[in-house]
């Protein structure tokens, strides 16, 4: 859409009418590059992985107010300088889970995110990687074995950051489990 069309809807309070909507299901993945307007619908639990940044420009807030009846501040003028009006997608990442093997969801200059569905032990080798690794457990639970250290257990909703000096881990699921693996390429 054009900048003018966006401004027209913004000024008339009809921005929500022109936003793309995606029905989401467990396991869906979306890559939202900088400059793409996005929001999270009611009742959706997600993991958001992003490059280091402390900037968020709010352009619409669905009429929400705080307990004093005040709206949160909007940043519509600042957002105009960074919205990519030519960005048309794709929105959803297409992938096929592979048992006991990582599947790449997103790779960009800032991070790589992979999904691993496991029902048996999986050893991950990071000798060629010069980055920390973050594991985010999205279902089930895993015991993470590395070196001579005491194993760590990760359950659904928990995250662990492994320092770059750890070069090999063995992940042992209790039954079936899924986690996200994130690192800097």
C-alpha positions in Angstrom: 0.0 0.0 0.0 1.1 3.5 -0.4 2.1 5.9 2.3 -0.9 8.1 1.4 -3.4 5.2 1.7 -1.8 4.3 5.1 -2.1 7.9 6.3 -5.8 8.1 5.1 -6.7 5.0 7.2 -4.6 6.2 10.2 -6.4 9.6 10.2 -9.8 8.0 9.8 -9.3 5.4 12.6 -9.7 2.6 10.1 -6.2 1.2 10.1 -7.3 -2.1 11.5 -9.5 -2.6 8.4 -6.5 -2.8 6.0 -4.1 -4.9 8.1 -3.4 -8.4 7.0 -4.7 -11.1 9.3 -3.3 -14.5 9.6 -5.1 -17.5 11.4 -2.5 -19.1 13.6 -2.0 -22.6 14.8 0.5 -24.2 17.2 3.9 -24.5 15.6 3.3 -21.7 13.1 6.3 -19.4 12.5 6.4 -15.9 11.0 9.4 -13.8 10.1 8.6 -10.1 10.7 11.5 -8.0 9.4 12.0 -4.4 10.6 9.5 -2.0 9.0 6.6 -4.5 8.8 3.6 -3.5 10.9 2.5 -6.4 13.1 0.5 -7.2 16.2 -0.4 -10.2 18.3 -4.0 -11.3 18.6 -5.8 -12.0 21.8 -5.1 -15.4 23.4 -2.0 -16.1 21.4 1.1 -17.4 23.2 4.3 -16.9 21.2 8.0 -16.7 21.3 9.4 -13.5 19.8 13.0 -13.6 18.7 14.5 -10.3 17.6 17.8 -8.5 17.0 19.0 -6.3 19.8 16.8 -3.2 19.8 15.0 -1.0 22.3 12.8 0.7 19.8 9.1 -0.1 19.2 6.8 2.3 17.4 3.2 1.8 18.3 0.9 3.0 15.4 -2.4 1.5 16.6 -3.6 0.2 20.0 -7.0 -1.3 19.3 -8.7 1.3 21.5 -7.1 0.0 24.7 -6.9 2.2 27.8 -5.2 1.8 31.2 -7.1 1.8 34.5 -7.3 5.6 34.5 -8.9 5.6 31.0 -5.7 6.8 29.3 -4.4 5.5 26.0 -0.8 4.4 25.6 1.2 6.9 23.5 1.4 6.3 19.7 4.5 6.9 17.6 2.8 7.4 14.2 5.2 10.2 13.0 8.3 8.2 13.9 6.9 5.1 12.4 6.4 6.8 9.0 10.2 6.9 8.5 10.6 3.2 9.0 7.5 1.5 7.6 8.3 -0.5 4.5 5.2 0.3 2.4 6.4 -2.1 -0.4 6.7 -5.1 1.9 4.1 -7.7 0.8 5.4 -10.9 2.5 5.6 -13.7 2.6 4.3 -13.6 6.2 4.4 -17.2 7.3 7.5 -19.4 7.3 6.9 -22.7 5.5 8.8 -25.7 7.0 8.4 -29.4 7.6 9.4 -30.7 11.1 11.9 -33.5 10.9 12.1 -36.0 13.9 15.3 -35.5 15.9 16.9 -33.0 13.4 16.9 -29.2 13.6 14.8 -27.5 10.9 15.7 -23.9 10.0 12.8 -21.5 10.5 14.6 -18.2 10.0 18.0 -17.1 9.0 18.9 -13.4 8.7 22.0 -11.4 9.5 21.0 -11.0 13.1 20.0 -14.5 14.2 19.1 -18.0 13.1 16.2 -19.8 14.6 15.7 -23.6 14.2 13.1 -26.0 15.5 13.8 -29.4 16.9 11.2 -32.0 17.6 12.7 -34.9 19.5 11.7 -38.2 20.9 15.3 -39.5 21.5 18.7 -38.1 22.5 20.1 -35.5 20.1 23.7 -34.3 20.2 24.4 -30.8 18.9 27.9 -29.8 17.8 28.8 -26.1 18.0 32.5 -26.2 17.3 32.1 -24.2 14.0 29.8 -21.6 15.7 31.2 -18.5 17.4 28.0 -17.6 19.2 26.0 -18.3 22.3 23.0 -20.7 21.8 19.6 -20.1 23.3 17.2 -23.0 23.8 13.5 -22.3 24.3 11.3 -25.3 25.2 7.9 -25.0 23.6 6.6 -28.5 24.6 7.6 -31.3 26.8 10.9 -31.2 28.7 14.5 -31.8 28.0 17.6 -32.5 30.0 20.7 -30.8 28.6 24.0 -32.5 29.1 27.3 -30.6 28.5 30.8 -31.4 29.6 31.2 -32.4 33.2 28.6 -29.9 34.4 25.4 -31.0 36.2 22.7 -31.5 33.5 20.1 -28.7 33.2 16.4 -29.5 32.8 14.2 -27.3 30.6 10.4 -27.5 30.6 7.8 -25.9 28.4 8.0 -22.1 28.6 11.6 -22.1 30.0 14.7 -20.7 28.2 18.4 -21.3 28.7 21.4 -19.4 27.3 24.5 -21.5 26.7 27.7 -19.5 26.4 29.8 -19.7 23.2 32.4 -21.7 25.0 30.1 -24.7 25.2 30.7 -26.5 22.0 28.7 -29.7 22.3 25.5 -30.6 24.1 23.3 -33.7 24.3 19.5 -33.0 24.6 17.5 -35.8 26.1 13.7 -35.4 25.9 11.3 -36.9 28.3 9.0 -38.5 25.8 8.3 -36.1 22.9 9.4 -32.5 23.1 10.0 -29.4 21.0 12.4 -26.6 21.4 13.7 -23.6 19.5 17.4 -23.2 19.0 18.6 -19.6 18.4 22.1 -18.3 17.7 24.0 -15.5 15.9 25.2 -16.7 12.5 
